[in-house]
Amino acid sequence: MTQKVNLCSVALKVEGMTCGSCVQSIEQRIGSLPGVIHIRVSLEQKTATLIFDQGQQSPESLSEAIEDMGFESSFPDGSTATAVSTETQLIPTSALAPAAHQEAREKLSQTKGVLDVCESPSQKDLHITFAPSLISTQELSKVVESLTLADVQTLSTSKQKDEGVALLKLRIEGMTCHSCVTTIEGKIGKLNGIQKVKGEST
């Protein structure tokens, strides 16, 4: 995903909308344009509020794109595009299952408000650039938590002869009670190929 820089927010006047279908058409068409990060159209207020990359779009180009759809659009006199702040959060790749790095990047990249996801040169961290106006740090943390398997380490793997069966022992941090053990046993035990799972809390 290409990193977005110089993000701006602008509210455009839109005339000619008659129903929710018009709103959806504008949001889908304009929202798919290069550099458009977010769009919200209001039928009642006759406005389209956009967050965009100033290096790829401008209020004028966005207004023209809306007019090309058959609506009337204008950038109100005296109005200015407002800069949108961004923040960066780091995720240690050690917190992700080894096979889940690419999947994690793809899911994060598709999350509303996330502008860029890239791996550090050392491959020890994922750098997530996001717009706090679209997704809060708490919301982003929940997405990250759904992807991470923190403190899970493979201790040993031994194969049983002639059966094609592997015994895998994992250390799992964070379990606080017997209910945690039961939950893990129930969910992991349902996975294809799992013959038996037994957890122990300390």
VMD Tcl script that draws the C-alpha trace (Angstrom):
set ca {
  {0.00 0.00 0.00}
  {1.46 3.36 -0.97}
  {2.02 5.71 1.93}
  {-0.30 8.71 1.95}
  {1.17 12.13 2.70}
  {-0.22 15.66 2.93}
  {-3.71 14.52 3.84}
  {-6.43 17.15 3.72}
  {-10.13 17.35 4.50}
  {-12.64 19.35 2.48}
  {-16.41 19.78 2.34}
  {-17.90 20.23 -1.13}
  {-21.38 21.42 -2.00}
  {-23.35 18.87 -4.04}
  {-26.64 19.71 -5.76}
  {-28.93 17.37 -7.65}
  {-29.08 14.42 -5.25}
  {-32.61 13.09 -4.82}
  {-32.26 9.86 -2.82}
  {-29.97 7.47 -1.00}
  {-28.98 5.87 -4.28}
  {-27.36 9.13 -5.35}
  {-25.41 9.21 -2.09}
  {-24.16 5.65 -2.55}
  {-23.20 6.26 -6.18}
  {-21.09 9.29 -5.27}
  {-19.46 7.58 -2.31}
  {-18.59 4.49 -4.34}
  {-17.35 6.29 -7.47}
  {-15.44 9.12 -5.80}
  {-14.25 6.88 -2.97}
  {-12.49 4.65 -5.49}
  {-10.45 7.50 -7.00}
  {-6.68 7.47 -6.40}
  {-5.79 9.48 -3.32}
  {-9.28 9.51 -1.80}
  {-9.03 8.09 1.69}
  {-12.54 8.72 2.99}
  {-15.81 10.21 1.76}
  {-19.10 10.85 3.51}
  {-22.03 12.32 1.55}
  {-25.02 13.96 3.25}
  {-28.27 14.14 1.30}
  {-29.82 16.50 3.85}
  {-26.91 18.95 3.99}
  {-26.07 18.55 0.30}
  {-22.40 18.10 1.05}
  {-19.59 15.65 0.41}
  {-16.88 15.57 3.06}
  {-13.63 14.03 1.86}
  {-10.20 13.20 3.18}
  {-7.68 12.96 0.37}
  {-4.00 12.93 -0.49}
  {-3.17 16.42 -1.71}
  {-0.43 14.95 -3.86}
  {-3.01 13.08 -5.95}
  {-6.20 15.12 -5.74}
  {-7.41 18.67 -5.10}
  {-10.78 20.14 -4.10}
  {-11.22 21.23 -7.71}
  {-10.45 17.81 -9.21}
  {-12.83 16.13 -6.77}
  {-15.56 18.64 -7.52}
  {-15.09 18.04 -11.25}
  {-15.29 14.28 -10.74}
  {-18.64 14.70 -8.98}
  {-19.89 16.93 -11.79}
  {-18.83 14.30 -14.32}
  {-21.40 12.04 -12.63}
  {-24.18 14.49 -13.49}
  {-24.39 16.43 -10.23}
  {-23.54 20.04 -9.51}
  {-20.59 20.48 -7.20}
  {-18.65 23.48 -5.95}
  {-15.90 24.42 -3.54}
  {-17.46 27.24 -1.46}
  {-15.74 30.63 -1.70}
  {-13.57 31.31 1.30}
  {-13.33 27.63 2.17}
  {-9.98 25.95 2.53}
  {-8.78 22.39 2.69}
  {-7.87 21.49 6.26}
  {-4.76 19.46 7.02}
  {-5.43 16.04 8.56}
  {-2.96 14.79 11.14}
  {-1.59 11.26 11.03}
  {0.14 9.07 13.59}
  {2.33 5.99 13.38}
  {2.12 2.91 15.57}
  {4.66 0.10 15.71}
  {3.87 -3.60 16.08}
  {6.75 -5.98 16.84}
  {6.58 -8.76 14.27}
  {7.45 -11.17 17.08}
  {3.85 -10.62 18.24}
  {2.56 -12.20 15.03}
  {2.46 -15.83 14.09}
  {5.24 -16.38 11.50}
  {2.77 -17.41 8.80}
  {0.48 -14.47 9.52}
  {2.70 -11.52 8.55}
  {1.25 -11.01 5.07}
  {-2.31 -11.66 6.21}
  {-1.87 -9.13 9.01}
  {-0.57 -6.50 6.60}
  {-3.47 -7.06 4.22}
  {-6.10 -6.87 6.95}
  {-4.58 -3.75 8.46}
  {-4.32 -2.12 5.02}
  {-8.04 -2.70 4.47}
  {-9.00 -1.17 7.82}
  {-10.78 2.17 7.55}
  {-8.46 4.97 8.62}
  {-5.24 3.01 8.10}
  {-3.18 4.78 5.48}
  {-0.03 2.73 5.21}
  {1.42 -0.52 6.54}
  {5.07 -1.30 5.92}
  {7.70 -3.54 7.44}
  {10.85 -2.02 8.86}
  {14.15 -2.73 7.06}
  {15.13 -4.97 9.97}
  {11.80 -6.84 9.59}
  {11.31 -6.55 13.34}
  {8.38 -4.13 13.27}
  {5.31 -3.19 11.25}
  {4.84 0.56 10.89}
  {1.15 1.51 10.76}
  {0.29 5.05 9.67}
  {-3.29 6.05 10.41}
  {-5.60 9.05 10.62}
  {-6.88 9.54 14.21}
  {-9.90 11.37 12.81}
  {-11.01 8.11 11.15}
  {-9.83 5.47 13.60}
  {-8.84 5.93 17.23}
  {-5.79 4.41 18.84}
  {-8.10 2.18 20.89}
  {-9.94 0.94 17.78}
  {-6.66 0.25 16.01}
  {-5.39 -1.62 19.05}
  {-8.43 -3.91 18.91}
  {-7.69 -4.73 15.27}
  {-4.07 -5.43 16.15}
  {-5.07 -7.62 19.09}
  {-7.24 -9.72 16.79}
  {-4.17 -10.44 14.66}
  {-1.49 -11.01 17.28}
  {-0.47 -14.14 19.06}
  {1.79 -12.52 21.62}
  {4.18 -14.63 23.65}
  {3.36 -17.87 21.81}
  {6.52 -19.89 21.33}
  {7.08 -23.33 19.88}
  {8.99 -25.38 22.43}
  {9.29 -28.73 20.72}
  {7.93 -30.78 17.86}
  {8.28 -34.55 17.69}
  {6.89 -36.81 14.99}
  {5.37 -40.16 15.74}
  {6.68 -42.84 13.42}
  {4.60 -44.12 10.51}
  {1.49 -42.14 11.45}
  {2.12 -38.70 9.94}
  {1.10 -37.21 13.28}
  {3.01 -34.40 14.98}
  {3.06 -33.55 18.66}
  {3.32 -29.80 19.17}
  {3.90 -28.15 22.52}
  {3.27 -24.41 22.89}
  {3.87 -21.99 25.72}
  {0.93 -19.55 25.93}
  {1.10 -16.48 28.15}
  {-1.99 -14.62 29.30}
  {-4.21 -17.44 30.56}
  {-5.60 -16.47 33.96}
  {-8.07 -19.22 34.85}
  {-9.47 -22.64 33.93}
  {-11.99 -20.94 31.64}
  {-9.12 -19.74 29.43}
  {-7.88 -23.33 29.15}
  {-11.35 -24.61 28.28}
  {-11.84 -21.92 25.63}
  {-8.51 -22.67 23.95}
  {-9.12 -26.43 24.03}
  {-12.59 -25.98 22.56}
  {-11.57 -23.70 19.68}
  {-8.28 -25.36 18.76}
  {-9.82 -28.81 19.09}
  {-12.30 -27.99 16.32}
  {-9.60 -27.17 13.76}
  {-9.11 -29.60 10.87}
  {-6.41 -32.16 11.57}
  {-6.35 -31.62 15.33}
  {-6.76 -34.98 17.07}
  {-6.28 -33.89 20.66}
  {-5.50 -30.73 22.58}
  {-4.79 -30.35 26.27}
  {-4.08 -27.08 28.04}
  {-2.71 -26.38 31.49}
  {-2.79 -23.12 33.43}
  {-0.07 -22.26 35.90}
}
mol new
graphics top color blue
foreach p $ca { graphics top sphere $p radius 0.5 }
foreach p [lrange $ca 0 end-1] q [lrange $ca 1 end] { graphics top cylinder $p $q radius 0.2 }
display resetview
